[in-house]
Amino acid sequence: MEDKYLRIGSAYYKDVEMPLISNDSIKKLVQWSKSEIITDHGKDFIKKVPKYDGFCLIPSHNDYESVINGFYNKYEKVHHDIIEGGFPETLKFLKHIFGEQYEIGLDYISILWQKPTHILPILCLVSNQRNTGKTTFLNWMKLIFQNNMTINNNEDFRSRFNSDWASKLIIAVDEVLLDKREDSERLKNLSTAKSYKSEAKGKDKIEGSFFGKFILCSNNEENFVYIDNSETRYWVRKIIPFDLSEDNPNLLETLQKELPHFIHFIINRKIVSPRKTRMWFTTDQIYTQALAVLINGSKTYINKELEQILSDEFLLFETNVLKYSVTDLVNKLSKNNIRTSSFKVSEILKNQYQLEAKNSSYIKYNTYTSADNKLIIEETVFKGRHYTFTKEEFGIIS
């Protein structure tokens, strides 16, 4: 095969097919020096290299253009044979994944294909059981959207070097456990972002368009990501295992054979759900019991944060007893980027720690730094409703 080179801006690139462990390959643009091109092909060859003013990122599947106004499109063309026909195994598989929300699932995939820049919910497929088809769904979606989808791990998502996924249509994370506050905030912000700064190792950040959609798969149903009661960005589906009598060890290959027919269907399918929110679907449309389980599981995150705050303060103030009002605790959680309500904190203290508020005078500790940079601890007497926490009763060991 003849080598293909490009000049984009003032830099030269080689268009290569990088082999993968799956015996497949992935197309990549690798930066190449002008001198090496001349060494390999001679001086006259360099004049024939196609030239572009720069990169652009314009996603499209039905009307794809590789060059737009002199700019090289980094969004990649998907290559499919498109043939009208049936796809019974694909329909059965999608009914398995989306269940009673099957039509919404078809709309979700249709919007990805027909309107790739539109914001969509964060799709989460969860189950603590095996043989559910979660990973098969990711691999099937990868077959559809090809190099415009990436399947990452937790570390890939957390890394500041994000240039390998910031330009993708679909960013999937398999075996996800993004339970840190900053993970949740980043996911929420990215799910509705129109632009994002990508960074490659050894290079400056570059701000560009962002239209990524997130698909998360997890064996942890209760707290794979932290969310609060008012969260509207997540569509969480619990996936049941396949019936053993219908289990197909070659399911992905079967689905791949039906792809030409499914692609024809998705190109021509009318989206059933009218757009009603910025994420297309309403909260009621994508609500599931699995979301309720995740929200409930996230409540324990507040418990852990409270325990950590109190543990730190028992050590800092060298005391066995601490007394705080609900407002005090809400403010402390807020400083740690945990947004919650006084009602929820009261509910947790009453139902999970069996604590009752008492209306009386109590001592509260505060710290400040003196002029000579020493930490000063002072005691202030307050009066009002408060809770009493002890190392022993609250189960905190210092």
C-alpha positions in Angstrom: 0.0 0.0 0.0 1.3 3.4 -0.9 2.2 5.7 2.0 -0.2 8.6 2.5 1.1 11.8 4.0 -0.7 15.1 4.8 0.5 18.6 5.7 -1.9 20.2 8.2 -0.9 23.7 9.0 2.9 23.6 9.1 3.2 20.0 10.4 3.4 16.8 8.4 1.5 13.6 9.3 1.5 10.0 8.0 -1.9 8.2 7.8 -1.3 4.8 9.3 -3.2 1.6 10.2 -2.1 0.6 13.7 -2.6 -3.1 14.4 -4.8 -4.1 17.4 -4.7 -7.2 19.6 -8.1 -8.1 18.1 -6.4 -8.6 14.7 -8.2 -5.5 13.6 -6.5 -2.1 13.0 -7.3 1.5 13.8 -6.6 4.5 11.5 -4.2 7.1 13.1 -2.5 10.3 12.0 1.1 10.1 13.2 3.3 13.2 13.1 6.1 12.7 10.6 9.1 14.9 9.9 9.5 16.6 6.5 13.2 15.4 6.3 12.2 11.8 6.8 9.6 12.0 4.0 12.2 13.4 1.7 14.7 10.7 2.7 12.1 8.0 2.0 10.5 9.4 -1.2 12.8 12.2 -2.6 12.5 16.0 -2.8 9.9 16.1 -5.5 7.5 13.9 -3.5 7.0 16.6 -0.9 5.3 18.9 -3.4 2.6 16.3 -4.0 1.6 16.0 -0.3 -2.0 17.4 0.2 -2.1 20.6 2.2 -4.7 21.8 4.7 -5.0 24.9 6.8 -5.6 23.1 10.0 -7.9 20.6 11.8 -11.6 20.9 12.3 -14.1 18.5 14.1 -17.5 18.2 12.4 -19.4 15.0 13.2 -21.7 13.5 10.6 -22.7 10.1 9.4 -25.2 10.7 6.6 -23.4 13.7 4.9 -19.8 13.3 6.0 -17.1 15.6 4.6 -13.4 14.9 5.2 -12.3 18.4 4.2 -14.4 21.5 5.1 -13.3 24.9 3.8 -9.6 23.8 3.6 -9.6 22.2 7.0 -9.0 18.5 7.7 -11.9 16.9 9.6 -10.7 14.9 12.6 -14.1 13.2 12.9 -13.7 10.0 11.0 -15.9 8.6 8.3 -17.7 5.4 9.3 -17.6 2.6 6.7 -20.6 0.3 6.4 -22.4 -1.7 3.8 -25.9 -0.4 4.0 -28.5 -2.9 2.9 -32.2 -3.1 3.6 -33.2 -6.2 5.5 -34.1 -7.8 8.8 -32.1 -7.9 12.0 -34.0 -10.1 14.4 -31.1 -10.9 16.7 -30.2 -7.2 17.0 -33.8 -6.4 18.0 -33.8 -9.2 20.6 -30.5 -7.9 22.0 -31.7 -4.3 22.2 -34.9 -5.4 23.9 -32.7 -7.2 26.4 -30.6 -4.1 27.1 -33.4 -1.5 27.1 -36.4 -3.6 28.3 -39.5 -1.5 28.8 -37.6 1.5 27.5 -36.9 -0.2 24.2 -38.3 2.6 22.0 -36.3 5.2 23.9 -33.2 3.0 23.4 -33.8 3.1 19.7 -34.3 6.8 19.8 -31.0 7.2 21.7 -29.1 5.3 19.0 -31.0 7.1 16.2 -30.0 10.5 17.7 -26.4 9.5 18.0 -26.4 8.6 14.3 -28.7 11.4 12.9 -27.9 14.3 15.3 -24.5 13.6 16.7 -24.0 17.0 18.2 -27.1 16.9 20.4 -26.8 16.4 24.1 -27.9 13.1 25.5 -28.2 11.6 29.0 -25.3 9.6 30.6 -26.3 6.0 29.9 -25.4 3.6 32.6 -25.7 -0.2 32.3 -25.3 -1.9 35.7 -25.6 -5.4 37.1 -23.8 -7.3 39.9 -24.4 -10.5 37.9 -22.4 -11.9 35.0 -23.4 -12.7 31.4 -25.6 -9.7 31.0 -24.4 -8.3 27.7 -23.1 -4.9 29.0 -19.7 -5.3 27.5 -21.1 -6.8 24.3 -23.3 -3.6 24.0 -20.2 -1.4 24.2 -18.4 -3.5 21.6 -21.4 -3.5 19.3 -21.7 0.3 19.6 -18.0 0.4 18.7 -18.7 -1.6 15.6 -21.3 1.0 14.6 -19.3 4.2 15.3 -15.9 2.8 14.8 -13.0 5.2 15.6 -15.4 7.8 16.8 -16.0 5.8 20.0 -13.5 4.9 22.6 -13.7 2.4 25.5 -11.7 3.6 28.5 -10.9 2.6 32.0 -11.3 4.8 35.1 -7.7 6.0 35.0 -8.1 7.1 31.3 -11.0 9.3 32.3 -9.3 10.8 35.3 -6.1 11.5 33.5 -5.4 15.1 32.5 -4.1 13.8 29.2 -7.4 13.5 27.4 -6.6 14.1 23.8 -7.3 10.5 22.9 -11.0 10.8 23.9 -11.9 14.5 23.9 -12.8 14.4 20.1 -14.9 11.2 20.3 -18.6 11.0 19.9 -18.9 8.2 22.5 -16.7 7.9 25.6 -17.4 4.6 27.3 -16.0 3.4 30.6 -16.2 -0.3 31.3 -16.0 -1.6 34.9 -16.5 2.0 36.0 -15.9 3.2 39.6 -15.9 7.0 39.5 -16.9 7.6 43.1 -14.9 10.7 43.8 -16.6 14.0 44.0 -14.4 15.5 41.3 -15.3 12.5 39.0 -19.0 13.2 39.4 -18.6 17.0 38.8 -16.5 16.4 35.7 -19.0 13.9 34.3 -21.9 16.3 34.8 -20.1 19.3 33.4 -18.9 17.3 30.3 -22.3 15.8 29.6 -23.7 19.3 28.8 -20.5 21.0 27.6 -20.2 22.5 24.1 -16.4 23.0 24.3 -13.6 21.4 26.1 -9.8 21.8 26.5 -7.9 18.7 25.3 -4.3 18.1 26.4 -1.7 15.7 25.0 1.5 14.8 26.9 4.1 17.4 26.2 1.7 19.7 24.4 -0.3 22.8 25.3 -4.1 22.5 26.0 -6.2 23.2 22.9 -9.9 24.3 23.3 -12.3 22.8 20.8 -15.8 21.6 20.2 -17.1 18.9 22.5 -20.0 16.6 21.7 -19.1 13.5 23.6 -21.7 11.2 25.1 -20.9 8.9 28.0 -21.8 5.3 28.5 -20.8 3.7 31.8 -20.9 0.0 32.6 -20.5 -1.3 36.2 -20.9 -4.4 38.3 -21.5 -2.0 41.3 -25.2 -1.1 41.3 -25.2 1.2 44.3 -22.4 3.7 44.2 -20.2 3.5 41.1 -20.7 7.2 40.7 -21.9 9.9 43.2 -25.2 11.6 42.4 -27.7 13.5 44.4 -31.5 13.4 44.6 -32.1 16.2 42.0 -29.8 14.6 39.3 -31.4 14.5 35.8 -28.4 13.6 33.6 -28.3 9.9 34.3 -30.2 7.1 32.6 -29.4 4.0 34.6 -30.5 0.6 33.5 -30.1 -2.7 35.4 -29.4 -5.5 33.0 -30.5 -9.0 33.8 -28.4 -12.1 32.8 -29.2 -13.8 29.5 -31.4 -16.9 29.8 -29.0 -19.8 29.7 -31.1 -21.6 27.1 -30.7 -18.6 24.7 -27.1 -17.8 25.5 -25.1 -17.2 22.4 -21.2 -17.3 22.8 -20.9 -15.7 19.3 -23.4 -13.0 19.9 -21.2 -10.1 18.8 -20.4 -11.9 15.5 -24.1 -12.5 15.0 -24.9 -8.8 15.6 -22.0 -7.8 13.3 -23.5 -9.8 10.4 -26.8 -7.9 10.8 -25.1 -4.4 11.0 -25.7 -3.5 7.3 -29.5 -4.0 7.9 -29.5 -2.2 11.2 -27.6 0.8 9.8 -30.1 1.1 7.0 -32.9 1.0 9.6 -31.3 3.7 11.8 -30.6 6.0 8.9 -34.2 6.0 7.9 -35.9 5.6 11.2 -38.1 8.5 12.5 -37.2 9.5 16.1 -40.4 8.7 18.1 -39.8 10.8 21.2 -40.2 14.6 20.6 -37.4 16.7 22.1 -38.6 18.1 25.4 -35.4 18.9 27.3 -31.8 19.9 26.5 -31.0 16.2 26.9 -33.9 15.4 24.6 -35.7 13.0 27.0 -37.6 14.1 30.1 -36.7 12.9 33.6 -39.8 10.7 33.7 -38.9 9.0 30.4 -35.5 7.8 31.6 -36.3 7.2 35.2 -35.7 3.7 36.5 -35.6 1.9 39.8 -31.9 1.4 39.2 -31.5 5.2 39.4 -33.3 5.2 42.7 -30.9 2.5 44.0 -27.9 4.6 42.9 -29.3 7.8 44.5 -29.9 5.8 47.7 -26.4 4.4 47.6 -24.9 7.8 47.2 -26.4 8.8 50.5 -23.8 6.7 52.2 -21.2 9.0 50.6 -22.5 11.8 52.9 -22.1 9.5 55.9 -18.5 8.7 55.0 -17.8 12.4 54.5 -19.3 13.3 57.8 -17.3 10.6 59.5 -14.1 11.8 57.9 -14.8 15.4 58.9 -15.5 14.5 62.5 -12.5 12.1 62.7 -10.2 14.9 61.5 -11.7 17.3 64.1 -11.4 14.9 67.0 -7.7 14.8 66.2 -7.3 18.5 65.6 -9.1 19.6 68.7 -7.9 16.7 70.9 -11.3 16.0 72.3 -13.6 13.0 72.8 -16.8 15.1 72.3 -17.9 17.4 69.5 -21.2 19.3 69.3 -22.6 20.8 66.1 -25.9 22.0 64.8 -27.3 20.8 61.5 -26.4 24.1 59.8 -22.8 23.6 61.0 -22.6 20.2 59.4 -24.2 21.4 56.1 -21.6 24.2 56.0 -18.7 21.8 56.6 -20.0 19.4 53.9 -20.3 22.4 51.5 -16.7 23.3 52.1 -15.8 19.8 50.9 -18.0 20.3 47.8 -20.8 18.1 49.1 -24.1 19.9 48.4 -26.9 18.6 50.7 -29.9 19.9 52.7 -30.4 20.3 56.4 -33.3 17.9 56.1 -31.1 15.2 54.6 -28.4 15.6 57.3 -31.1 15.5 60.0 -32.6 12.4 58.4 -29.2 10.6 58.3 -28.3 11.5 61.9 -31.7 10.3 63.1 -32.2 7.2 61.0 -28.7 5.9 60.6 -27.0 7.0 63.8 -30.0 7.2 66.1 -29.0 10.7 67.3 -31.5 13.2 68.7 -31.0 17.0 68.7 -30.8 18.7 72.1 -31.7 22.3 72.8 -29.1 23.8 75.3 -25.8 25.5 75.5 -22.8 23.9 73.9 -19.2 24.5 73.1 -18.0 24.8 69.5 -14.3 24.8 68.5 -12.9 27.2 65.9 -9.4 27.7 64.5 -7.5 30.7 63.2 -3.9 31.5 62.4 -2.0 34.0 64.6 0.2 36.8 63.4 3.3 34.5 64.0 1.6 31.8 61.8 0.6 29.5 64.7 -2.7 27.6 64.7 -4.9 28.9 67.5 -7.9 26.9 68.7 -10.6 28.8 70.5 -13.8 27.6 72.3 -17.1 29.5 71.9 -20.3 28.9 73.7 -23.5 28.7 71.6 -27.1 28.1 72.5 -29.6 26.1 70.4 -30.4 22.8 68.9 -27.4 20.6 68.3 -26.1 17.0 68.1 -23.5 15.4 70.3 -20.8 13.2 68.7 -18.4 11.0 70.7 -15.6 8.9 69.4 -17.0 5.8 71.1 -20.7 6.3 70.2 -20.0 7.5 66.7 -17.7 4.7 65.9 -14.7 6.9 65.1 -11.2 5.6 66.0 -8.3 8.1 66.1 
